[in-house]
Amino acid sequence: MDEIKLAKVENVRMIDRYNTKNPTVGTLYLTATHLIFVEPDSNKETWILHMHVASIEKLPLSTTGSPLLIRCKTFLSVTFVIPKDSECHDVYTSLLKLFQPVSINKLYCFNYQPAKDDFPKNAGWDFFKLEAEFKHMLVPNENWTLCSMNEKYELCDTYPRQIYVPKEATTLMLISSSRFRSKGRLPALTYLHNNKASICRCSQPLSGFSARCLEDEQMLEAIRKTNPNTDYMYVVDTRPRINAMANRAAGKGYENEAFYENIKFHFLGIENIHVQRASLQKVLEACEQKSPTMSAFLNALESSGWLKHIRSILDTSSFIANAVDKGVSVVVHCSDGWDRTAQVCSLAQLMLNPYYRTIKGFQALIEKDWLAFGHKFSERCGHIQTDAREVSPIFTQFLDCTWQLMSQRSESFEFNERFLLILHDHVHSCQFGTFVGNCEKDRLDLKLAERTFSLWGFMANHLNEYINPLYKPNVDESIKANLAPQCIKFWRGMYSRFESGIHPREPLGDLLLDSKEHCNSLEDHVQHLTKRIASFKNYISKSAKKLQDATSNTAKVSKEPASAEINDNKYNYDKKLSELSAADDDHPLKASNMSFASLSLNAEQASAPQTLPEEINSVAVDWKPMRNVTTCSCSTPFDQFTKKTHCWRCGDIFCERCIDKNVALPGHDSGKAVPVCRGCFRQMQMQKQSP
C-alpha cells in the first residue's frame, strides 16, 4: 500500500510502565491492517489493529531512540522506542493515514476476509428483524400499529423504516410531530411491557420559550391512552435542567406542562457527550500513572467523575424501569434522542425483561435501540476522520452499566464479561459491517449486508466462550440496580485489562466455565455409553434367546437332553457347532450356516462392537489443569487476556488460534459440535477417510 513507507523495523524497544528498566526488544512490523510487535526470545506477539488506534504521539527524542506513544480505543497504551528518528517518522506518518481513513469505504470491513471455512458472508445479517422483535412484544395490537410513512425514510431519515405508533395517531399528527421535534425524531414505541405500559423515545421539541404544536400534544396524549392502567404518564428528559433551559435560547428546549395534559415531567441529569469524553480521558490518565499510589489513583478516579456518570445513567434507567413495572408509560428524550436516550431505554429494558439478559436478546436490544434507532456509531467511535468533538464513549458507558448490573446480579445474565469486551472491541475495530454508519439508512446505502461480514455471524461460532456458568434462567422477571455509592465499581477488566500484574492468572469465570464444559462433556459421554450398554444388553439377550432356540432344536434332533445346553455361553455354543460339523450333510443347523455373529437382529447391532473403541477414545476423560500452563503448543504465551481453551478430544490446552475447529465427537450422545485442536481434527478426518 502507498500509505506504508516502512514495513519492518528491528531492535525496537517496547516499554511497559511496570517494567521501564527492562524493556522488551523485538521487531516491529507494519501491515495494511495491523501493527505487530514480535519478541524473538519469548515468541510473544502484540497485535494492534489500525482501527483500534485512538491517538499517536511522537515524543521528544531520547538517548535510546525516538519514542512513539500509541493509545488505543481498547485502552491499550504502549510506547515503542525506535532506534532511528527517520524510521520513527516513517512509521508515525504511515499510521496517521492508516488508523483513521478519510472515506468510509476505506474501512477494514470492506477488505476483511475470514479463514476459508469460518462462516459465510451472509451469516448473521438475517438474525434479527425489527418486526420480529416487536412481535415478541405482541405488537401490533389493538393499541399500537405499524406506521408505513417512513418506508423511504421521508418522515425521519435516522429512524428505522418500520416505526410503531399509537393507532389513534393520524397522518397529520405524525407529520406535525416530526416537524416539531429535533431532527424529525417524533415519539415512537421502543418497548411494550406485559402490563401495557410502554417506553417511547423521541428528541427534544423545538419549543423555544413559547412555541407549541397541537398535533405533538395530541400525539403524546394518544400514547398515554394506549395504557389503561393510569390517567397520566411520565416524560423523562435525561439532561440536566440547566442544559435543557439553555437549549430554549436556540429554539429548542422541553415540553411545557401547561400545554401537555396528563403528563409528569422529570429532568434526570445525565451530562452531554463532551463531558463524558473529557471524563473518560481523565480515567485513562488515572490508569496511566507511572507509579500510582492508592490515594493518587483514587483521587484521579474521583476527579474524573466517571463513576458518577455511570451511576447517573443507571439512576435514570432505574426510574424508567420502576415506572413501567408499576404500569406507568414513559416518553424519553435528550437533545437529539440518539445518545442518552439509547442508553437509558435499553438499560431499562434490560432491567425489565429477562429476554434481553440472554445473548440473543442482548444482541436484539442493540439492533433495535442502537442500530435501528440511529445511534451515530461512526461519529461517536471515530471510525473515519471527522469532528473530534463528535467522538464520545456513549456505547462504552452502556456496556459499563450492563457490567455493573452483571456484577450485582450475575445469575440473571446468560453472558459473561468477555462477551461485553468482544462487543466493545468490535464496535471500534470496523472488522465487521454491523456497527459501521450512523443509522439504518446509512447501512442500506453502503450495502453492508452484501459487502461485509456480520459480527453476529462471527460470534455465533464462539458462543461457548460467552456463557456465564452462574446463569439461572427464569429466576427473576425484573431486576433492580443497587445505586449505593459502594456498589458502583471501577471496571478493571475493561480499562486496565492490558496491565500486567493486577489480574488473576485465570479469571474465576473462565475456571467455572471450563469446569462446566468438562462436566457437560463427561455427562454427554456417559449418556452415550449408557445407551450403548443398553443396546449391547439387548443384543446379548436376544442372541441368547436365539441360541436357546437353536440348542433346543439340536437336542430334539440328536435326542440328547437339552437342559445342559440351554445357556448363553459362546464357548458352549461354538462347541455344539463343532460337533454338528461332523453330522450328516442334510443336518438342519449345518445347512443354515449359523454363527454367533449372525444371531444379531440388525446390521447396526452387528457392527456396534467395531466402533466402540473409537467412540470411547474420542472423548477426553481427564482435562489438563489450567493453572500451570504458561504457553500454547505453538509457543504463544498465555497472559491475562488470552483465553485458554481445552480440546474436548485430547484434553490439552491451546490458544484460540490453535483450536479454531468445532466438530461432533463420536463418543457424545448429543452430536453437538465442540472445540477440538488442529491435531485431533486432522486425525478425525483421516479416520473418516480410512475404510
Residue pairs with C-beta under 8 A, 6 or more apart in sequence:
1 32
3 94
3 97
3 98
4 30
4 31
4 32
4 94
4 98
5 90
5 91
5 93
5 94
6 30
6 87
6 90
6 91
6 94
7 29
7 30
7 31
8 27
8 28
8 29
8 30
9 27
9 28
9 30
9 82
9 83
9 87
9 91
10 27
10 28
11 25
11 27
11 83
12 25
12 26
12 27
12 28
12 37
12 80
12 81
12 82
12 83
13 23
13 24
13 25
13 64
13 65
13 80
13 81
14 23
14 24
14 25
14 26
14 37
14 39
14 46
14 78
14 79
14 80
14 81
15 23
15 67
15 78
15 79
15 80
15 81
16 23
16 24
16 500
17 77
17 288
17 290
18 499
18 500
18 501
19 500
20 290
23 81
24 39
25 39
26 37
26 38
26 39
26 40
27 37
27 38
27 40
28 35
28 36
28 37
28 80
28 82
28 91
29 35
29 36
29 37
29 38
30 36
30 91
30 94
30 95
32 98
32 111
33 49
33 50
33 108
33 111
34 47
34 48
34 49
34 50
35 47
35 48
35 50
35 53
35 70
35 95
36 45
36 46
36 47
36 48
37 45
37 46
37 48
37 78
37 80
38 44
38 45
39 45
42 637
43 635
43 636
43 637
44 636
44 637
45 636
46 78
48 70
48 72
48 76
48 78
49 108
49 429
49 431
50 95
50 98
50 99
50 108
51 99
51 107
51 108
51 383
51 428
51 429
51 430
51 431
52 72
52 73
52 74
52 76
52 425
52 428
52 429
53 70
53 71
53 72
53 73
53 95
53 99
53 100
54 71
54 72
54 73
54 382
55 70
55 71
56 68
56 69
56 70
56 71
56 92
56 95
56 96
56 99
57 68
57 69
57 70
57 71
58 66
58 67
58 68
58 69
58 88
58 89
58 92
59 66
59 67
59 68
59 69
59 79
60 67
61 85
62 81
64 81
64 83
65 81
65 82
65 83
65 84
65 85
65 88
66 81
66 82
66 83
66 84
66 85
66 87
66 88
66 89
67 79
67 80
67 81
67 82
67 88
68 79
68 80
68 81
68 82
68 88
68 91
68 92
69 77
69 78
69 79
70 76
70 77
70 78
70 79
70 80
70 95
71 77
71 284
72 78
73 381
73 382
73 428
74 424
74 425
74 428
74 497
74 498
75 284
75 287
75 494
75 495
75 496
75 497
75 498
76 498
77 284
77 287
77 288
77 498
80 91
82 88
82 91
100 382
100 383
100 384
100 385
101 107
101 384
101 385
102 384
102 385
103 384
104 378
104 383
104 384
104 436
104 437
104 446
105 446
106 384
107 383
107 384
107 430
107 436
108 429
108 430
108 431
109 430
109 431
109 432
109 433
109 436
109 448
109 451
109 452
109 453
110 433
110 451
110 452
112 431
112 432
112 452
112 453
114 453
114 458
115 660
118 458
118 461
118 660
119 453
119 457
119 458
119 460
119 461
120 457
121 450
121 452
121 453
122 449
122 457
123 453
123 454
123 456
123 457
123 460
124 434
124 453
124 454
124 455
124 456
124 457
124 458
124 459
124 460
125 449
125 454
125 456
125 457
127 360
127 363
127 454
127 456
127 457
127 460
128 363
128 364
128 367
128 368
128 456
130 160
130 162
130 367
130 368
130 372
131 146
131 162
133 364
133 367
133 368
134 140
134 162
134 164
134 189
134 192
136 355
137 191
137 192
138 192
139 164
139 189
139 192
140 146
140 164
142 167
143 166
143 167
143 196
143 225
143 226
143 227
144 164
144 165
144 166
144 167
144 189
144 192
144 198
144 226
145 164
145 165
145 166
145 167
146 162
146 163
146 164
147 155
147 162
147 163
147 164
147 165
147 169
147 174
147 188
149 155
149 171
149 174
149 175
150 156
150 159
150 160
150 161
150 162
150 163
151 161
152 161
153 159
153 161
153 441
155 163
155 174
155 175
155 178
155 184
155 186
156 163
156 178
156 183
156 184
156 185
156 186
157 184
157 439
157 441
158 183
158 184
158 185
158 338
158 373
158 374
158 438
158 439
158 441
159 184
159 185
159 188
159 372
159 373
159 374
159 439
159 440
160 372
160 373
160 440
161 440
163 188
163 189
164 188
164 189
165 174
165 187
165 188
165 189
165 222
166 219
166 222
166 223
166 225
166 226
167 226
168 222
168 225
169 219
169 222
172 215
173 215
173 216
173 218
173 219
173 222
174 186
174 219
175 215
176 213
176 214
176 215
176 216
177 186
177 187
177 213
177 215
177 216
177 219
178 184
178 185
178 186
179 213
180 205
180 206
180 207
180 213
180 215
180 216
181 187
181 202
181 203
181 204
181 205
181 206
181 216
181 337
182 203
182 204
182 205
182 206
182 252
182 335
182 336
182 337
183 203
183 336
183 337
185 201
185 202
185 203
185 336
185 337
185 338
185 374
186 202
186 216
186 219
187 200
187 201
187 202
187 219
187 220
187 223
187 331
188 200
188 201
188 202
188 373
189 198
189 199
189 200
190 199
190 200
190 201
190 345
190 349
190 368
190 369
190 373
191 198
191 199
191 324
191 345
191 348
191 349
191 352
191 353
192 198
193 199
193 324
193 325
193 352
193 353
195 229
195 324
195 325
195 327
196 226
196 227
196 228
196 229
196 327
197 227
197 229
197 323
197 324
197 325
197 326
197 327
197 328
197 329
197 330
198 223
198 226
198 227
198 324
198 329
198 330
199 320
199 324
199 329
199 330
199 332
199 345
199 348
199 349
200 223
200 329
200 330
200 331
200 332
201 331
201 332
201 333
201 337
201 341
201 345
201 369
201 373
202 331
202 332
202 333
202 337
202 341
203 333
203 334
203 335
203 336
203 337
203 338
203 341
204 237
204 244
204 247
204 252
204 253
204 254
204 333
204 334
204 335
204 336
204 337
205 213
205 216
205 252
205 253
205 254
205 255
206 251
206 252
206 253
207 248
207 252
207 253
207 254
207 255
207 256
208 248
208 251
208 252
208 253
209 248
209 253
211 251
212 256
212 259
217 259
217 260
217 261
220 233
220 235
220 255
220 260
220 263
220 331
221 260
221 261
221 262
223 233
223 329
223 331
224 232
224 233
224 262
224 263
224 329
226 329
227 233
227 327
227 328
227 329
229 327
229 328
230 327
230 328
230 329
231 262
232 262
232 263
232 264
232 328
233 262
233 263
233 264
233 328
233 329
233 330
233 331
234 263
234 264
234 265
234 266
234 320
234 323
234 328
234 329
234 330
234 331
235 255
235 260
235 263
235 264
235 265
235 266
235 330
235 331
235 333
236 266
236 268
236 316
236 319
236 320
236 330
236 331
236 332
236 333
236 344
237 244
237 254
237 265
237 266
237 267
237 268
237 333
237 334
238 268
238 269
238 270
238 316
238 332
238 333
238 334
238 340
238 341
238 343
238 344
239 267
239 269
239 270
239 272
239 334
239 335
239 340
240 267
240 269
240 270
240 271
241 267
241 269
243 272
244 253
244 254
244 267
245 253
247 253
247 254
247 335
248 254
252 335
254 265
254 267
255 263
255 265
257 263
257 265
263 331
266 319
268 312
268 315
268 316
268 319
269 312
269 316
270 309
270 312
270 313
270 316
270 334
270 340
270 343
270 344
271 279
271 309
271 312
272 335
273 339
273 380
273 390
273 392
273 394
274 389
274 392
275 305
275 309
276 309
276 392
276 393
276 394
276 397
277 391
277 392
277 393
279 304
279 305
279 306
279 309
280 304
280 306
280 393
280 396
282 300
282 303
282 304
282 305
282 306
283 301
283 304
283 306
283 495
284 495
285 300
285 304
286 292
286 297
286 300
286 301
286 304
287 495
287 496
287 499
289 296
289 297
289 300
292 300
301 307
301 490
307 488
307 489
307 490
309 397
310 397
310 400
310 401
310 404
310 488
311 483
311 485
311 488
313 340
313 343
313 344
313 347
313 397
313 398
313 401
314 347
314 401
314 404
314 405
314 481
314 483
314 488
315 483
316 340
316 344
317 343
317 344
317 347
317 348
317 350
317 351
317 401
317 481
318 348
318 351
318 480
318 481
318 483
320 330
320 332
320 344
320 345
320 348
321 347
321 348
321 349
321 351
321 352
321 478
321 480
322 480
323 329
323 330
324 330
324 348
324 352
325 352
325 478
330 348
332 341
332 344
332 345
333 341
334 340
334 341
337 373
338 373
338 374
338 375
338 376
339 375
339 380
339 392
339 394
340 394
342 369
342 370
342 373
342 375
342 394
342 398
343 394
343 397
343 398
343 401
345 369
346 356
346 365
346 366
346 369
346 370
346 398
347 398
347 401
347 402
347 405
349 356
349 365
349 369
350 356
350 357
350 362
350 365
350 402
350 405
351 405
351 478
351 479
351 480
351 481
352 478
353 361
353 477
353 478
354 361
354 412
354 473
354 474
354 476
354 477
354 478
355 361
355 364
356 362
356 364
356 365
357 412
357 413
357 414
357 479
358 414
358 415
358 473
359 414
359 415
359 419
359 463
359 466
362 402
362 415
362 419
363 456
363 459
366 423
370 377
370 395
370 398
371 377
371 434
371 435
371 440
371 443
372 440
374 438
374 439
374 440
375 394
375 395
375 438
376 390
376 438
376 439
377 383
377 395
377 427
377 435
377 436
377 437
377 438
378 384
378 386
378 436
378 437
378 438
378 442
379 386
379 387
379 390
379 391
379 438
380 390
380 391
380 392
380 393
380 394
380 395
381 391
381 395
381 427
381 428
381 435
382 388
382 391
383 428
383 430
383 436
395 424
395 427
396 424
396 494
399 420
399 423
399 424
399 494
400 491
400 494
402 420
403 417
403 420
403 491
403 493
403 494
404 481
404 487
404 488
404 489
404 491
405 412
405 413
405 479
405 481
406 412
406 413
406 416
406 417
406 420
406 468
407 489
408 481
408 482
408 487
409 476
409 479
410 468
410 470
410 471
411 470
411 471
411 472
411 475
412 471
412 472
412 475
412 476
412 479
413 468
413 471
414 467
414 468
414 471
414 473
415 466
415 467
415 468
416 466
416 467
416 468
416 509
416 513
417 493
417 507
417 509
418 465
418 466
418 509
418 643
419 465
419 466
420 494
421 493
421 494
421 497
422 459
422 466
423 455
424 494
426 432
426 434
426 435
426 455
426 458
427 435
430 436
431 453
431 455
432 452
432 453
432 454
432 455
432 458
433 443
433 446
433 448
433 449
433 451
433 452
433 453
433 454
434 448
434 454
434 455
434 456
435 455
436 442
436 443
436 446
436 448
436 452
437 443
437 446
437 448
443 449
459 466
461 662
464 517
464 674
464 675
465 643
465 645
467 513
467 516
468 509
468 513
469 509
469 512
469 513
469 515
469 516
470 512
492 502
492 503
493 503
496 502
497 503
497 640
497 641
498 641
500 639
500 640
503 640
503 641
504 640
505 627
505 640
506 626
506 627
506 644
510 626
510 643
510 644
511 626
514 623
514 626
514 644
514 646
517 646
517 648
518 623
518 646
521 619
521 620
521 648
521 668
521 674
522 619
522 621
524 619
524 668
524 669
524 670
524 672
525 619
525 621
525 667
525 668
525 669
527 669
527 670
528 615
528 667
528 668
528 669
529 615
529 616
529 667
531 669
532 608
532 612
532 615
535 605
535 608
536 608
538 605
539 600
539 601
539 605
539 608
540 568
541 568
542 599
542 600
542 601
543 568
543 596
543 599
543 600
544 567
544 568
546 599
547 568
547 573
547 596
547 599
548 566
548 567
548 568
550 573
550 589
550 594
551 562
551 565
551 566
551 573
551 576
552 562
552 566
553 588
553 589
554 560
554 562
554 565
554 576
554 580
554 589
555 561
555 562
555 565
556 562
557 587
557 588
557 589
565 572
565 576
570 596
573 596
574 596
577 589
577 594
577 595
580 587
580 589
580 590
581 590
583 590
584 590
585 591
597 606
600 606
611 666
614 666
614 687
615 666
615 667
616 667
617 667
618 649
618 665
618 666
618 667
618 668
618 684
619 648
619 649
619 665
619 667
619 668
620 646
620 647
620 648
620 649
620 650
620 651
621 651
622 651
623 646
623 651
624 646
624 651
624 652
624 653
626 644
626 653
629 638
629 644
629 653
630 637
630 638
631 637
631 638
632 638
632 653
632 654
632 655
632 658
633 652
633 654
633 658
634 654
634 655
634 657
634 658
636 642
636 655
636 657
636 658
638 644
638 655
642 655
642 656
643 655
643 656
644 653
644 654
644 655
645 653
645 654
645 655
645 656
645 659
645 675
646 652
646 653
646 654
646 675
647 653
647 654
647 659
647 675
647 676
647 677
647 680
648 665
648 674
648 675
648 676
649 665
649 676
649 677
649 680
649 684
650 676
650 677
650 679
650 680
652 677
654 677
658 677
658 678
659 675
659 676
659 677
659 678
660 678
661 675
661 676
661 677
661 678
661 681
662 673
662 674
662 675
662 676
663 673
663 674
663 676
663 681
663 684
664 671
664 672
664 673
664 674
665 674
665 676
668 674
676 684
